[in-house]
């Protein structure tokens, strides 16, 4: 159990840190930037899943399940991949702070509660109290950090489209965990075939991540064609930017892989309560990075720190579930 929390902490650090690589994207256009990133993620997630599970008869086990079994995680991934486009577009309309807050709040609820409802396994008694108390505290913490960010940025920009894109982004992000938890039984079969814990996590994530990144790459390709932006892939500095994006993709993938590993170690509520802990810690880490890089210089930090305090309290309650 302790090792599981340790891996979850490391996962949250990675999840809260990889966004630093999103701050710049020249010489790429936005679509080229996101498209290259999607391709990097496909290569990393699919490649590691296959390499790490060598000798387990992976493809035979996949075939045994049939196409219908893999349709759900692929679809969940595609929904997430397209919603990530909405996330980025929403930022340009209403700003990073508000989009991130709406998206993370919804993602936390959907990713933790939806799998429980699907499995008919909502926690009860003391465990249920701790879980839902932690979930509510997480949402309050997200709200506090969001409001602080909006105030820092000079107030919220009014746009129904921006809010709609943020909501869809949150729903799509939460679907990632729905797709991941839906392959738990396959993970058990793969483990019985001799796969390591890392390989099990990698293979369970693969259909979700590949499905999402393929959807994202196709969207970006269409946008690059319509705007005639393919030439940005060969401009000076493109190779360096691609290398940076590959590194960012590795950190992002490490976050999900470690989350998958930890969820197996944290017991019955690992894949659901763990999602709440994962998101809460990621937000705390991203706040710390914001303070470190000077984003909050000259701005009031009281509400921001209060939000972090609520997120820490959420960790305590959720961990007790």
C-alpha positions as CSV (number, residue, x, y, z in Angstrom):
1,X,0.0,0.0,0.0
2,X,2.8,2.4,0.9
3,X,4.6,1.7,-2.3
4,X,1.4,2.4,-4.2
5,X,1.1,5.9,-2.6
6,X,4.7,6.5,-3.4
7,X,4.1,5.7,-7.1
8,X,1.0,7.8,-7.1
9,X,3.0,10.8,-5.7
10,X,5.5,10.4,-8.5
11,X,2.7,10.1,-11.0
12,X,1.2,13.4,-9.8
13,X,4.6,15.1,-10.0
14,X,5.0,14.1,-13.6
15,X,1.4,15.0,-14.4
16,X,1.8,18.4,-12.9
17,X,5.1,19.1,-14.6
18,X,4.8,18.0,-18.3
19,X,2.7,21.1,-19.1
20,X,5.8,23.2,-18.9
21,X,6.7,22.0,-22.4
22,X,3.4,23.5,-23.7
23,X,4.5,27.1,-23.2
24,X,6.2,27.5,-26.6
25,X,5.6,25.9,-29.9
26,X,7.3,28.0,-32.7
27,X,8.4,27.3,-35.4
28,X,5.3,25.0,-35.5
29,X,1.8,26.3,-36.0
30,X,-0.5,25.2,-33.2
31,X,-1.9,22.3,-35.3
32,X,1.6,21.1,-36.2
33,X,2.7,21.3,-32.6
34,X,-0.2,19.3,-31.4
35,X,0.0,16.8,-34.3
36,X,3.7,16.1,-33.7
37,X,3.0,15.7,-30.0
38,X,0.2,13.2,-30.7
39,X,2.5,11.2,-33.0
40,X,5.2,11.1,-30.3
41,X,2.6,9.9,-27.8
42,X,1.5,7.1,-30.1
43,X,5.0,5.9,-30.7
44,X,5.8,5.9,-26.9
45,X,2.6,4.3,-25.6
46,X,2.3,1.6,-28.3
47,X,6.0,0.9,-28.4
48,X,6.4,0.5,-24.7
49,X,3.3,-1.6,-24.4
50,X,4.6,-4.1,-27.0
51,X,8.3,-4.1,-25.9
52,X,7.5,-4.5,-22.2
53,X,5.1,-7.4,-22.8
54,X,7.4,-9.5,-25.0
55,X,7.0,-13.2,-24.4
56,X,3.5,-13.0,-22.9
57,X,1.6,-13.9,-26.0
58,X,0.1,-10.4,-26.0
59,X,-1.4,-10.4,-29.5
60,X,-3.0,-13.8,-28.9
61,X,-4.6,-12.5,-25.7
62,X,-5.8,-9.4,-27.5
63,X,-7.4,-11.5,-30.3
64,X,-9.1,-13.8,-27.8
65,X,-11.1,-10.8,-26.5
66,X,-12.4,-9.8,-29.9
67,X,-12.9,-6.5,-31.5
68,X,-16.0,-5.7,-29.4
69,X,-14.0,-5.7,-26.2
70,X,-11.5,-3.1,-27.4
71,X,-14.1,-0.8,-29.0
72,X,-15.0,0.8,-25.6
73,X,-11.4,1.8,-24.6
74,X,-10.7,3.0,-28.1
75,X,-13.8,5.1,-28.2
76,X,-13.1,6.5,-24.7
77,X,-9.6,7.4,-26.0
78,X,-11.0,9.0,-29.2
79,X,-13.4,11.1,-27.1
80,X,-10.5,12.2,-24.9
81,X,-8.3,13.0,-27.9
82,X,-10.9,15.3,-29.5
83,X,-11.8,16.9,-26.2
84,X,-8.1,17.8,-25.7
85,X,-8.4,19.8,-28.9
86,X,-11.3,21.6,-27.3
87,X,-9.2,22.2,-24.2
88,X,-6.6,24.0,-26.2
89,X,-9.1,26.0,-28.3
90,X,-10.9,27.0,-25.1
91,X,-7.8,28.5,-23.7
92,X,-7.6,30.9,-26.6
93,X,-11.2,32.0,-25.9
94,X,-11.5,32.3,-22.1
95,X,-8.0,31.8,-20.7
96,X,-6.0,29.0,-19.2
97,X,-7.1,29.3,-15.6
98,X,-10.8,29.0,-16.2
99,X,-10.5,26.3,-18.8
100,X,-8.2,24.2,-16.5
101,X,-10.5,24.6,-13.5
102,X,-13.7,23.6,-15.3
103,X,-12.0,20.7,-17.1
104,X,-10.1,19.3,-14.1
105,X,-13.2,19.5,-11.9
106,X,-15.4,17.6,-14.3
107,X,-12.6,15.1,-15.2
108,X,-12.0,14.3,-11.5
109,X,-15.7,13.5,-11.0
110,X,-16.3,11.6,-14.2
111,X,-13.0,9.6,-14.0
112,X,-13.7,8.5,-10.4
113,X,-17.4,8.2,-10.1
114,X,-18.4,6.9,-13.6
115,X,-16.4,3.6,-13.3
116,X,-18.0,3.0,-9.9
117,X,-21.5,3.5,-11.3
118,X,-20.7,1.3,-14.3
119,X,-19.5,-1.5,-12.0
120,X,-22.3,-0.9,-9.4
121,X,-19.6,-0.4,-6.8
122,X,-20.1,2.9,-5.1
123,X,-18.4,2.9,-1.7
124,X,-20.5,2.9,1.4
125,X,-20.0,3.5,5.1
126,X,-16.8,5.1,6.4
127,X,-15.0,4.3,3.1
128,X,-17.8,6.1,1.2
129,X,-17.7,9.1,3.5
130,X,-14.0,9.5,3.2
131,X,-14.1,9.1,-0.6
132,X,-16.8,11.6,-1.2
133,X,-15.4,14.0,1.4
134,X,-12.1,13.9,-0.5
135,X,-13.9,14.4,-3.8
136,X,-15.7,17.4,-2.5
137,X,-12.6,18.9,-1.0
138,X,-10.8,18.3,-4.3
139,X,-13.5,20.2,-6.2
140,X,-13.4,23.1,-3.7
141,X,-9.6,23.2,-4.0
142,X,-9.8,23.2,-7.8
143,X,-12.4,26.0,-7.6
144,X,-10.3,28.1,-5.3
145,X,-7.2,27.7,-7.5
146,X,-9.3,28.5,-10.6
147,X,-10.8,31.7,-9.1
148,X,-7.3,32.8,-8.0
149,X,-6.0,32.2,-11.5
150,X,-8.9,34.1,-13.1
151,X,-8.3,37.1,-10.8
152,X,-4.6,37.0,-11.6
153,X,-5.4,37.1,-15.3
154,X,-7.6,40.1,-15.0
155,X,-11.0,38.5,-14.7
156,X,-13.0,35.9,-16.6
157,X,-13.7,36.3,-20.3
158,X,-17.4,35.7,-21.1
159,X,-18.0,33.1,-23.8
160,X,-20.5,30.3,-24.0
161,X,-18.3,28.5,-26.6
162,X,-15.3,28.7,-24.3
163,X,-17.3,27.2,-21.4
164,X,-18.8,24.5,-23.6
165,X,-15.4,23.5,-24.8
166,X,-14.1,23.4,-21.2
167,X,-17.0,21.1,-20.1
168,X,-16.5,18.8,-23.1
169,X,-12.7,18.7,-22.3
170,X,-13.4,17.7,-18.7
171,X,-15.9,15.0,-19.8
172,X,-13.3,13.7,-22.4
173,X,-10.5,13.7,-19.9
174,X,-12.5,11.7,-17.4
175,X,-13.3,9.2,-20.1
176,X,-9.6,8.3,-20.2
177,X,-9.9,6.6,-16.8
178,X,-13.2,5.0,-17.7
179,X,-11.5,3.4,-20.7
180,X,-8.5,2.4,-18.5
181,X,-10.6,0.8,-15.7
182,X,-12.7,-1.1,-18.3
183,X,-9.7,-3.3,-19.2
184,X,-8.9,-4.4,-15.6
185,X,-9.8,-8.0,-16.3
186,X,-7.5,-8.1,-19.3
187,X,-4.8,-6.8,-17.1
188,X,-5.3,-9.8,-14.8
189,X,-5.1,-12.2,-17.7
190,X,-1.9,-10.5,-18.9
191,X,-0.4,-10.7,-15.5
192,X,-1.3,-14.4,-15.2
193,X,0.6,-14.9,-18.5
194,X,3.8,-13.6,-16.9
195,X,3.7,-9.9,-17.7
196,X,5.3,-7.4,-15.3
197,X,3.2,-4.8,-13.5
198,X,4.6,-2.1,-15.8
199,X,3.7,-4.1,-18.9
200,X,0.1,-4.6,-17.6
201,X,-0.3,-0.8,-17.0
202,X,1.2,0.0,-20.4
203,X,-1.0,-2.4,-22.3
204,X,-4.2,-1.3,-20.5
205,X,-3.4,2.3,-21.4
206,X,-2.4,1.6,-25.0
207,X,-5.9,1.5,-26.6
208,X,-7.0,4.6,-24.8
209,X,-3.9,6.6,-25.6
210,X,-3.5,5.4,-29.2
211,X,-7.2,6.0,-29.9
212,X,-7.0,9.5,-28.5
213,X,-3.8,10.5,-30.1
214,X,-4.8,9.1,-33.5
215,X,-8.0,11.1,-33.3
216,X,-6.0,14.2,-32.4
217,X,-3.4,13.7,-35.1
218,X,-6.1,13.3,-37.8
219,X,-7.8,16.5,-36.6
220,X,-4.5,18.4,-36.7
221,X,-3.6,17.0,-40.1
222,X,-6.9,18.3,-41.5
223,X,-6.4,21.7,-39.9
224,X,-2.8,21.9,-41.3
225,X,-4.1,21.1,-44.7
226,X,-6.9,23.6,-44.6
227,X,-4.6,26.4,-43.4
228,X,-1.6,25.2,-45.5
229,X,0.7,24.9,-42.5
230,X,2.6,21.7,-43.3
231,X,5.7,23.7,-44.2
232,X,6.2,24.6,-40.5
233,X,7.3,21.0,-39.9
234,X,10.5,21.7,-41.9
235,X,11.3,25.2,-40.8
236,X,14.5,26.0,-38.8
237,X,14.2,24.8,-35.2
238,X,11.6,22.1,-36.1
239,X,13.9,19.2,-35.1
240,X,14.7,20.8,-31.8
241,X,11.0,21.4,-31.0
242,X,10.2,17.8,-32.0
243,X,12.9,16.6,-29.5
244,X,11.4,18.7,-26.8
245,X,7.9,17.4,-27.5
246,X,9.2,13.9,-27.4
247,X,10.6,14.5,-23.9
248,X,7.3,16.1,-22.8
249,X,5.4,13.1,-24.1
250,X,7.7,10.8,-22.1
251,X,7.0,12.7,-18.9
252,X,3.2,12.7,-19.7
253,X,3.3,9.0,-20.4
254,X,5.3,8.3,-17.3
255,X,2.5,10.0,-15.2
256,X,-0.2,7.7,-16.6
257,X,2.0,4.6,-16.4
258,X,2.8,5.2,-12.8
259,X,-0.8,6.0,-12.0
260,X,-1.7,2.6,-13.6
261,X,0.9,0.8,-11.5
262,X,-0.2,2.5,-8.3
263,X,-3.9,1.8,-8.9
264,X,-3.2,-1.9,-8.8
265,X,-1.4,-1.5,-5.4
266,X,-4.1,0.6,-3.7
267,X,-6.8,-2.0,-3.4
268,X,-10.4,-2.0,-4.6
269,X,-10.7,1.8,-4.8
270,X,-7.3,2.3,-6.4
271,X,-8.5,3.0,-9.9
272,X,-11.2,5.5,-8.7
273,X,-10.0,7.1,-5.5
274,X,-6.6,7.1,-7.0
275,X,-7.9,9.2,-9.9
276,X,-8.9,11.9,-7.4
277,X,-5.6,11.8,-5.6
278,X,-3.7,11.9,-9.0
279,X,-5.6,15.0,-10.1
280,X,-5.3,16.8,-6.8
281,X,-1.6,16.3,-6.6
282,X,-1.1,17.3,-10.2
283,X,-2.8,20.6,-9.6
284,X,-0.7,21.2,-6.5
285,X,2.5,20.5,-8.5
286,X,1.4,22.8,-11.3
287,X,0.7,25.6,-8.8
288,X,4.2,25.2,-7.3
289,X,5.7,25.4,-10.8
290,X,3.6,28.5,-11.4
291,X,5.1,30.1,-8.3
292,X,8.6,28.9,-9.3
293,X,8.4,30.4,-12.8
294,X,7.1,33.7,-11.6
295,X,3.6,33.5,-12.9
296,X,2.3,34.8,-9.5
297,X,4.8,37.5,-9.0
298,X,3.1,40.7,-7.8
299,X,-0.3,38.9,-7.4
300,X,-2.1,37.9,-4.2
301,X,-1.6,34.3,-3.3
302,X,-4.0,33.8,-0.3
303,X,-6.8,32.1,-2.3
304,X,-4.3,30.1,-4.3
305,X,-2.7,28.7,-1.1
306,X,-6.1,28.1,0.5
307,X,-6.9,26.0,-2.6
308,X,-3.7,24.0,-2.2
309,X,-4.6,23.5,1.5
310,X,-8.0,22.0,0.5
311,X,-6.3,19.7,-2.0
312,X,-3.9,18.5,0.7
313,X,-6.9,17.8,3.0
314,X,-8.6,16.0,0.1
315,X,-5.5,13.8,-0.2
316,X,-5.9,12.8,3.5
317,X,-9.6,12.0,3.3
318,X,-9.3,10.1,0.0
319,X,-6.3,8.1,1.1
320,X,-8.4,6.9,4.1
321,X,-11.1,5.6,1.8
